[in-house]
Amino acid sequence: MNRKGCPDEYPITLVVNGYEIAVFQLSKQDLEDWVYGYLFSEGLIENAEEIELVHINDETGTINVSLNNSFDPEHMFSKKKHYTAGCGRGVTFFSMTDVKQFDRVSSEHVYSLAYLLKKRSEFAQNCPLYMETGGMHGACIIDEDGAITVREDIGRHNAVDKVIGHAIRKRLQPERLVLLTTGRVSYEMLSKAARFGFAVIGSRTAATRQAVQLAKYLNIEVIGYLRGKMATVYTTSGRVINDLTGTASADNNFERGEVWQENLV
């Protein structure tokens, strides 16, 4: 039998301007990207320039961050914490009501399902930690030239924060990018995508009803079950073109080659 190694996870304490935010279960790869992505996703920064220093202490499992903005810990900690569904019990300070206040996403870029499926396959082939352990999540951004950037972590939320952090540090334009993830698209995953401004988010698995409702409200295209020659398009923003041959209807039990347009209220 071909055995795989065990995935690693570590308790990492995030401290911002001397205030402890929380302890997170993380994989140690690309932690600086995670810091930028998480702080942006939670509204603590608006851009990379607001971070003066990131110091990662491997011995104590602590990340100390210095911000040069008007970070108000009392205001932040007065907000209700929301624990994320699965994957290391992450924490977010944005409720669904908060997410509805985000700007609606605008992008004129259109993608074919065949292209997205091809990129999903390329993404899968560039996840070394998953190939080594079989127990990691990944997130990937596709730029307008088709190049991909992959980040991995024990948690699906952390992996998405890592690619968002990479994009922020590289000053990439969100309307020109596609976000792919191996994990379920729940409302807090959709929140991260919306906060950055991704117009298209795809997953190899499902999206929740709450996430789809938010996506429709914020004008984001959501595609699930991107596998082989199959996909589920949950939204109707017009940014994804069905160019697959031999597609079937939803009544055919999601046979290979099927694309299902689900109209969730």
C-alpha contacts under 8 A as a table, 3 or more apart, distances in Angstrom:
res1	aa1	res2	aa2	distance
4	K	132	E	5.93
4	K	133	T	4.98
4	K	134	G	6.83
5	G	132	E	6.15
5	G	133	T	4.72
6	C	133	T	5.37
6	C	135	G	7.40
7	P	129	L	7.73
7	P	133	T	5.47
7	P	134	G	7.74
7	P	135	G	5.86
7	P	136	M	6.66
7	P	154	I	7.17
8	D	27	S	6.07
8	D	154	I	7.24
9	E	25	Q	5.88
9	E	26	L	5.21
9	E	27	S	4.96
9	E	28	K	7.58
9	E	154	I	6.36
10	Y	24	F	7.83
10	Y	25	Q	5.30
10	Y	26	L	5.29
10	Y	27	S	6.19
10	Y	28	K	7.26
10	Y	61	G	7.69
11	P	23	V	6.11
11	P	24	F	5.46
11	P	25	Q	4.66
11	P	26	L	6.46
11	P	61	G	6.61
12	I	23	V	5.38
12	I	24	F	5.13
12	I	25	Q	6.22
12	I	26	L	6.62
12	I	61	G	4.93
12	I	62	T	5.53
12	I	63	I	7.08
13	T	20	E	7.14
13	T	21	I	7.56
13	T	22	A	5.94
13	T	23	V	4.29
13	T	24	F	6.31
13	T	61	G	6.27
13	T	62	T	4.68
13	T	63	I	6.11
14	L	20	E	5.94
14	L	21	I	5.61
14	L	22	A	5.87
14	L	23	V	6.36
14	L	24	F	7.64
14	L	62	T	6.11
14	L	63	I	5.00
14	L	64	N	6.31
14	L	65	V	7.73
15	V	18	G	5.76
15	V	19	Y	5.24
15	V	20	E	4.26
15	V	21	I	5.75
15	V	22	A	7.74
15	V	62	T	7.31
15	V	63	I	6.03
15	V	64	N	4.83
15	V	65	V	6.12
16	V	19	Y	5.18
16	V	20	E	6.37
16	V	21	I	6.89
16	V	64	N	6.01
16	V	65	V	4.78
16	V	66	S	6.02
16	V	67	L	7.25
17	N	64	N	7.52
17	N	65	V	6.13
17	N	66	S	5.06
17	N	67	L	6.43
18	G	64	N	7.54
19	Y	73	P	7.11
22	A	91	V	7.98
24	F	88	G	7.37
24	F	89	R	7.99
24	F	90	G	6.56
25	Q	88	G	5.59
25	Q	89	R	7.93
25	Q	90	G	7.78
25	Q	154	I	7.73
25	Q	155	G	7.73
26	L	88	G	7.93
26	L	153	D	6.50
26	L	154	I	6.12
26	L	155	G	6.94
26	L	158	N	7.10
27	S	31	L	7.90
27	S	152	E	7.93
27	S	153	D	5.14
27	S	154	I	5.75
28	K	31	L	5.95
29	Q	152	E	7.57
29	Q	153	D	7.49
30	D	33	D	5.43
30	D	34	W	6.53
30	D	151	R	7.50
30	D	162	K	6.90
31	L	34	W	4.88
31	L	35	V	6.28
31	L	162	K	7.45
32	E	35	V	5.08
32	E	36	Y	6.52
32	E	54	V	7.13
32	E	165	G	7.81
33	D	36	Y	5.34
33	D	37	G	6.11
33	D	161	D	7.45
33	D	162	K	4.80
33	D	163	V	6.99
33	D	164	I	7.60
33	D	165	G	4.44
33	D	166	H	5.31
33	D	169	R	7.82
34	W	37	G	5.02
34	W	38	Y	5.79
34	W	158	N	6.66
34	W	159	A	7.67
34	W	161	D	5.31
34	W	162	K	4.13
34	W	163	V	7.67
34	W	164	I	7.92
34	W	165	G	5.78
35	V	38	Y	5.31
35	V	39	L	6.04
35	V	54	V	7.99
35	V	161	D	7.85
35	V	162	K	7.62
35	V	165	G	6.97
36	Y	39	L	5.42
36	Y	40	F	6.10
36	Y	48	A	6.95
36	Y	51	I	7.99
36	Y	161	D	7.74
36	Y	162	K	7.67
36	Y	164	I	7.69
36	Y	165	G	4.55
36	Y	166	H	7.72
36	Y	168	I	7.29
36	Y	169	R	7.59
37	G	40	F	5.19
37	G	41	S	5.92
37	G	160	V	7.86
37	G	161	D	4.33
37	G	162	K	5.61
37	G	163	V	7.15
37	G	164	I	4.90
37	G	165	G	3.63
37	G	166	H	7.38
37	G	168	I	7.39
38	Y	41	S	5.01
38	Y	42	E	6.10
38	Y	158	N	7.77
38	Y	161	D	5.28
38	Y	162	K	7.68
38	Y	165	G	7.34
39	L	42	E	5.30
39	L	43	G	6.24
39	L	44	L	5.05
39	L	45	I	5.84
40	F	43	G	5.12
40	F	44	L	5.80
40	F	45	I	4.95
40	F	46	E	6.02
40	F	47	N	7.20
40	F	165	G	7.74
40	F	196	F	7.96
41	S	44	L	7.75
41	S	161	D	7.20
41	S	191	S	7.80
41	S	192	K	5.34
41	S	195	R	6.14
41	S	196	F	7.20
42	E	45	I	7.94
42	E	92	T	6.68
42	E	93	F	6.47
42	E	94	F	7.01
43	G	46	E	6.82
44	L	71	F	6.54
45	I	48	A	7.47
45	I	50	E	6.19
45	I	51	I	7.72
45	I	69	N	7.57
46	E	50	E	7.24
47	N	50	E	6.00
47	N	168	I	6.67
48	A	51	I	5.83
48	A	168	I	6.13
48	A	169	R	5.80
49	E	52	E	7.14
50	E	67	L	5.63
50	E	68	N	5.35
50	E	69	N	5.82
51	I	54	V	7.51
51	I	65	V	7.27
51	I	66	S	6.11
51	I	67	L	4.68
51	I	68	N	6.37
52	E	65	V	7.59
52	E	66	S	5.42
52	E	67	L	5.53
52	E	68	N	6.33
53	L	64	N	7.89
53	L	65	V	5.59
53	L	66	S	5.08
53	L	67	L	7.29
54	V	63	I	6.92
54	V	64	N	5.88
54	V	65	V	4.66
54	V	66	S	6.71
55	H	63	I	5.65
55	H	64	N	5.15
55	H	65	V	6.44
56	I	61	G	7.65
56	I	62	T	6.13
56	I	63	I	4.54
56	I	64	N	6.55
57	N	60	T	5.73
57	N	61	G	5.75
57	N	62	T	5.27
57	N	63	I	6.18
58	D	61	G	5.04
58	D	62	T	6.93
59	E	62	T	7.97
67	L	71	F	7.27
72	D	75	H	5.48
72	D	76	M	6.36
73	P	76	M	5.00
73	P	77	F	5.97
74	E	77	F	5.30
74	E	78	S	6.04
75	H	78	S	5.16
75	H	79	K	6.80
76	M	79	K	5.54
76	M	93	F	7.76
77	F	80	K	7.48
79	K	93	F	6.41
80	K	93	F	6.25
81	K	91	V	6.44
81	K	92	T	6.00
81	K	93	F	5.05
81	K	94	F	7.79
82	H	91	V	5.62
82	H	92	T	5.21
82	H	93	F	6.01
82	H	94	F	7.25
82	H	95	S	7.06
83	Y	89	R	5.99
83	Y	90	G	5.67
83	Y	91	V	4.51
83	Y	92	T	6.36
84	T	87	C	7.80
84	T	89	R	5.66
84	T	90	G	5.14
84	T	91	V	5.70
84	T	92	T	6.95
84	T	188	E	6.87
85	A	89	R	6.74
85	A	90	G	7.85
85	A	186	S	7.61
86	G	89	R	5.73
86	G	90	G	7.90
87	C	90	G	7.12
87	C	154	I	7.15
87	C	155	G	4.66
87	C	156	R	6.35
87	C	157	H	7.49
88	G	154	I	7.63
88	G	155	G	5.97
90	G	157	H	7.49
92	T	95	S	7.92
92	T	188	E	7.47
94	F	97	T	7.87
94	F	98	D	5.58
94	F	99	V	6.51
94	F	188	E	7.89
94	F	191	S	7.98
95	S	98	D	5.06
95	S	99	V	6.37
96	M	99	V	5.04
96	M	100	K	6.39
96	M	187	Y	7.14
96	M	214	L	7.97
97	T	100	K	5.27
97	T	101	Q	7.00
98	D	101	Q	5.43
98	D	102	F	7.32
99	V	102	F	5.41
99	V	191	S	6.03
99	V	194	A	7.94
99	V	195	R	8.00
99	V	214	L	7.83
100	K	214	L	6.94
100	K	217	Y	7.34
100	K	218	L	7.26
102	F	194	A	7.15
102	F	195	R	6.65
102	F	218	L	7.56
103	D	194	A	7.95
103	D	218	L	7.07
104	R	194	A	7.97
104	R	217	Y	7.56
104	R	218	L	4.40
104	R	219	N	5.85
105	V	175	E	7.89
105	V	194	A	7.18
105	V	197	G	5.80
105	V	198	F	7.18
105	V	199	A	5.96
105	V	218	L	6.01
105	V	219	N	5.56
105	V	220	I	6.35
106	S	175	E	6.90
106	S	199	A	6.85
106	S	219	N	7.38
107	S	175	E	5.25
107	S	176	R	7.54
107	S	199	A	6.27
108	E	239	R	7.59
109	H	175	E	7.58
109	H	176	R	6.94
109	H	239	R	6.56
110	V	238	G	7.48
110	V	239	R	4.39
110	V	240	V	5.76
110	V	241	I	7.24
111	Y	115	Y	6.76
111	Y	116	L	7.08
111	Y	239	R	6.07
111	Y	240	V	4.92
111	Y	241	I	6.12
112	S	115	Y	5.22
112	S	116	L	6.42
112	S	240	V	5.45
112	S	241	I	4.57
112	S	242	N	6.05
112	S	243	D	6.19
113	L	116	L	5.05
113	L	117	L	6.04
113	L	231	A	7.63
113	L	240	V	6.46
113	L	241	I	6.08
113	L	242	N	5.50
113	L	243	D	6.21
113	L	244	L	6.82
114	A	117	L	5.16
114	A	118	K	6.14
114	A	229	K	7.69
114	A	242	N	7.76
114	A	243	D	6.41
114	A	244	L	6.24
115	Y	118	K	5.09
115	Y	119	K	6.24
116	L	119	K	5.06
116	L	120	R	6.05
116	L	226	L	7.86
117	L	120	R	4.94
117	L	121	S	6.27
117	L	226	L	6.06
117	L	227	R	6.79
117	L	228	G	6.81
117	L	229	K	6.83
117	L	230	M	7.99
118	K	121	S	5.20
118	K	122	E	6.35
119	K	122	E	4.87
119	K	123	F	5.97
119	K	142	I	7.86
120	R	123	F	4.94
120	R	124	A	6.23
120	R	180	L	7.28
120	R	204	R	7.98
120	R	226	L	6.91
120	R	227	R	7.58
121	S	124	A	5.09
121	S	125	Q	6.43
121	S	227	R	7.89
121	S	228	G	7.70
122	E	125	Q	5.19
122	E	126	N	6.52
123	F	126	N	5.23
123	F	127	C	6.86
123	F	140	C	6.70
123	F	148	I	7.32
123	F	150	V	7.05
124	A	127	C	5.78
125	Q	128	P	7.84
126	N	150	V	7.08
127	C	130	Y	5.47
127	C	131	M	6.32
127	C	138	G	6.91
127	C	150	V	7.14
127	C	151	R	7.85
127	C	152	E	7.06
128	P	131	M	5.00
128	P	132	E	6.07
129	L	132	E	5.02
129	L	133	T	6.07
129	L	134	G	7.61
129	L	136	M	6.50
129	L	152	E	6.99
130	Y	133	T	5.21
130	Y	134	G	4.68
130	Y	135	G	5.85
130	Y	136	M	4.93
130	Y	137	H	7.09
130	Y	138	G	7.96
130	Y	152	E	7.92
131	M	134	G	5.66
133	T	136	M	7.03
135	G	154	I	7.29
136	M	152	E	6.67
136	M	153	D	5.82
136	M	154	I	4.96
136	M	155	G	7.31
137	H	152	E	5.62
137	H	153	D	5.45
137	H	154	I	5.79
137	H	155	G	6.03
137	H	156	R	5.27
137	H	159	A	6.65
137	H	181	T	7.73
137	H	182	T	5.80
137	H	183	G	6.62
138	G	150	V	6.85
138	G	151	R	5.70
138	G	152	E	4.26
138	G	153	D	6.37
138	G	156	R	6.66
138	G	159	A	5.58
138	G	160	V	7.58
138	G	181	T	5.86
138	G	182	T	5.51
138	G	183	G	7.65
139	A	150	V	5.75
139	A	151	R	5.46
139	A	152	E	6.38
139	A	156	R	7.53
139	A	159	A	5.34
139	A	160	V	5.32
139	A	162	K	7.98
139	A	163	V	6.54
139	A	179	L	7.23
139	A	180	L	5.63
139	A	181	T	4.34
139	A	182	T	6.49
140	C	148	I	6.45
140	C	149	T	5.43
140	C	150	V	4.42
140	C	151	R	6.43
140	C	160	V	7.78
140	C	163	V	6.56
140	C	179	L	5.81
140	C	180	L	5.00
140	C	181	T	6.29
141	I	148	I	5.58
141	I	149	T	5.39
141	I	150	V	6.80
141	I	163	V	6.79
141	I	177	L	6.28
141	I	178	V	5.45
141	I	179	L	4.70
141	I	180	L	6.23
142	I	145	D	7.90
142	I	146	G	5.70
142	I	147	A	5.67
142	I	148	I	4.59
142	I	149	T	6.77
142	I	177	L	5.46
142	I	178	V	5.08
142	I	179	L	6.65
142	I	180	L	7.96
143	D	146	G	5.30
143	D	147	A	5.52
143	D	148	I	6.51
143	D	176	R	6.25
143	D	177	L	4.82
143	D	178	V	6.83
144	E	147	A	7.48
144	E	176	R	5.63
144	E	177	L	6.34
149	T	163	V	7.35
150	V	163	V	6.93
151	R	159	A	5.69
151	R	160	V	7.64
151	R	162	K	6.13
151	R	163	V	5.90
152	E	159	A	5.11
152	E	162	K	7.87
153	D	156	R	6.75
153	D	158	N	6.10
153	D	159	A	5.06
154	I	158	N	7.55
154	I	159	A	7.77
155	G	158	N	5.22
155	G	159	A	6.36
156	R	159	A	5.19
156	R	160	V	6.42
156	R	181	T	7.51
156	R	182	T	7.26
156	R	183	G	5.51
156	R	184	R	7.97
157	H	160	V	5.24
157	H	161	D	6.24
157	H	189	M	6.46
158	N	161	D	5.00
158	N	162	K	6.16
159	A	162	K	5.06
159	A	163	V	6.59
160	V	163	V	5.37
160	V	164	I	6.21
160	V	181	T	7.26
160	V	189	M	7.81
160	V	192	K	7.68
161	D	164	I	5.05
161	D	165	G	5.96
161	D	192	K	7.53
162	K	165	G	5.00
162	K	166	H	6.22
163	V	166	H	4.94
163	V	167	A	6.19
164	I	167	A	5.02
164	I	168	I	6.16
164	I	196	F	7.26
165	G	168	I	5.09
165	G	169	R	6.13
166	H	169	R	5.21
166	H	170	K	6.16
167	A	170	K	5.12
167	A	171	R	5.87
167	A	172	L	5.14
167	A	173	Q	7.91
168	I	171	R	4.85
168	I	172	L	6.31
169	R	172	L	7.91
173	Q	176	R	5.77
173	Q	177	L	7.06
174	P	177	L	5.22
174	P	178	V	7.93
174	P	196	F	6.52
174	P	197	G	5.27
174	P	198	F	5.18
174	P	199	A	7.50
175	E	197	G	6.42
175	E	198	F	5.83
175	E	199	A	5.94
177	L	198	F	6.43
177	L	199	A	7.58
177	L	200	V	7.72
178	V	198	F	6.37
178	V	199	A	6.98
178	V	200	V	5.27
178	V	201	I	6.04
178	V	202	G	7.84
179	L	193	A	7.62
179	L	198	F	6.74
179	L	200	V	6.36
179	L	201	I	4.72
179	L	202	G	6.30
180	L	201	I	5.71
180	L	202	G	4.70
180	L	203	S	5.62
181	T	184	R	7.83
181	T	201	I	7.82
181	T	202	G	6.38
181	T	203	S	4.87
181	T	204	R	6.88
182	T	203	S	5.56
182	T	204	R	5.30
182	T	205	T	6.85
183	G	203	S	6.38
183	G	204	R	6.95
183	G	205	T	6.32
183	G	206	A	7.97
184	R	203	S	6.79
184	R	204	R	7.88
184	R	205	T	5.57
184	R	206	A	5.25
184	R	207	A	5.70
184	R	208	T	7.58
185	V	188	E	7.88
185	V	189	M	5.46
185	V	190	L	6.27
185	V	203	S	7.03
185	V	205	T	7.88
185	V	206	A	6.37
185	V	207	A	4.39
185	V	208	T	6.27
185	V	211	A	6.62
186	S	189	M	5.22
186	S	190	L	6.21
186	S	207	A	5.98
186	S	208	T	5.27
186	S	210	Q	7.07
186	S	211	A	5.26
187	Y	190	L	4.99
187	Y	191	S	6.01
187	Y	208	T	7.19
187	Y	210	Q	5.81
187	Y	211	A	4.27
187	Y	214	L	7.33
188	E	191	S	4.72
188	E	192	K	6.39
188	E	211	A	7.81
189	M	192	K	5.26
189	M	193	A	6.54
189	M	211	A	7.92
190	L	193	A	5.11
190	L	194	A	6.05
190	L	211	A	5.87
190	L	214	L	7.53
190	L	215	A	7.09
191	S	194	A	5.07
191	S	195	R	5.95
192	K	195	R	5.19
192	K	196	F	6.46
193	A	196	F	5.46
193	A	197	G	6.07
193	A	198	F	5.35
193	A	201	I	7.38
194	A	197	G	4.85
194	A	198	F	6.01
194	A	199	A	7.82
194	A	218	L	7.39
194	A	220	I	7.58
198	F	201	I	6.92
198	F	220	I	7.33
199	A	219	N	7.37
199	A	220	I	4.92
199	A	221	E	6.13
200	V	220	I	5.87
200	V	221	E	4.70
200	V	222	V	6.04
200	V	223	I	7.88
200	V	239	R	7.54
201	I	220	I	7.57
201	I	221	E	6.31
201	I	222	V	5.12
201	I	223	I	6.42
202	G	222	V	5.79
202	G	223	I	4.58
202	G	224	G	5.70
202	G	226	L	7.03
203	S	206	A	6.83
203	S	207	A	7.85
203	S	223	I	6.37
203	S	224	G	4.84
203	S	225	Y	6.04
203	S	226	L	6.00
204	R	224	G	5.90
204	R	225	Y	4.40
204	R	226	L	4.60
204	R	227	R	6.03
205	T	224	G	5.47
205	T	225	Y	4.51
205	T	226	L	7.13
206	A	224	G	5.10
206	A	225	Y	6.09
207	A	211	A	6.31
207	A	212	V	6.66
207	A	222	V	7.75
207	A	223	I	7.96
207	A	224	G	6.29
208	T	211	A	5.19
208	T	212	V	6.34
209	R	212	V	5.15
209	R	213	Q	6.19
209	R	264	L	7.16
210	Q	213	Q	5.13
210	Q	214	L	6.28
211	A	214	L	5.14
211	A	215	A	6.05
212	V	215	A	4.88
212	V	216	K	6.18
212	V	222	V	7.14
212	V	234	Y	6.75
212	V	235	T	7.08
212	V	264	L	7.26
213	Q	216	K	5.30
213	Q	217	Y	6.30
213	Q	264	L	7.21
213	Q	265	V	6.93
214	L	217	Y	4.98
214	L	218	L	6.07
215	A	218	L	5.11
215	A	219	N	5.77
215	A	220	I	4.76
215	A	221	E	6.69
215	A	222	V	7.02
215	A	235	T	7.48
216	K	219	N	5.08
216	K	220	I	6.17
216	K	221	E	7.62
216	K	235	T	6.39
216	K	236	T	7.66
216	K	237	S	7.71
217	Y	220	I	7.90
219	N	237	S	6.26
220	I	235	T	7.68
220	I	237	S	6.75
221	E	233	V	7.88
221	E	234	Y	7.52
221	E	235	T	5.55
221	E	236	T	6.94
221	E	237	S	5.76
221	E	238	G	7.79
221	E	239	R	6.68
221	E	240	V	7.61
222	V	233	V	6.24
222	V	234	Y	5.69
222	V	235	T	5.88
223	I	226	L	7.13
223	I	231	A	6.69
223	I	232	T	5.48
223	I	233	V	4.45
223	I	234	Y	5.93
223	I	235	T	7.66
224	G	231	A	5.93
224	G	232	T	4.88
224	G	233	V	6.35
224	G	234	Y	7.34
225	Y	230	M	6.70
225	Y	231	A	5.01
225	Y	232	T	5.79
226	L	229	K	7.56
226	L	230	M	5.84
226	L	231	A	4.66
226	L	232	T	7.23
227	R	230	M	5.34
227	R	231	A	6.61
228	G	256	R	7.84
229	K	244	L	7.66
229	K	256	R	6.23
229	K	257	G	4.83
229	K	258	E	7.43
230	M	254	F	7.78
230	M	255	E	7.86
230	M	256	R	5.79
230	M	257	G	4.86
230	M	258	E	5.30
230	M	259	V	6.10
231	A	257	G	7.86
231	A	258	E	6.67
231	A	259	V	5.13
231	A	260	W	7.01
232	T	258	E	7.99
232	T	259	V	5.39
232	T	260	W	4.89
232	T	261	Q	6.36
232	T	262	E	7.59
233	V	236	T	7.92
233	V	259	V	6.95
233	V	260	W	6.05
233	V	261	Q	5.11
233	V	262	E	6.73
234	Y	260	W	7.81
234	Y	261	Q	5.78
234	Y	262	E	5.10
234	Y	263	N	6.64
234	Y	264	L	7.45
235	T	261	Q	7.35
235	T	262	E	7.24
235	T	263	N	7.01
236	T	239	R	7.99
237	S	240	V	7.85
238	G	241	I	7.29
242	N	259	V	7.68
244	L	247	T	6.37
244	L	257	G	7.07
245	T	257	G	7.24
246	G	257	G	6.19
246	G	258	E	7.46
247	T	257	G	5.24
247	T	258	E	4.54
247	T	259	V	5.99
248	A	251	D	7.95
248	A	252	N	6.54
248	A	254	F	7.82
248	A	255	E	7.45
248	A	257	G	7.12
248	A	258	E	4.85
248	A	259	V	6.61
248	A	260	W	7.80
249	S	252	N	5.89
249	S	254	F	7.89
249	S	258	E	6.81
249	S	259	V	7.13
249	S	260	W	6.30
250	A	253	N	6.28
250	A	254	F	6.37
250	A	258	E	7.75
250	A	259	V	7.69
250	A	260	W	5.40
250	A	261	Q	7.79
251	D	254	F	7.68
252	N	255	E	6.12
254	F	257	G	7.97
254	F	258	E	5.63
254	F	259	V	7.63
254	F	260	W	7.62
255	E	258	E	5.61
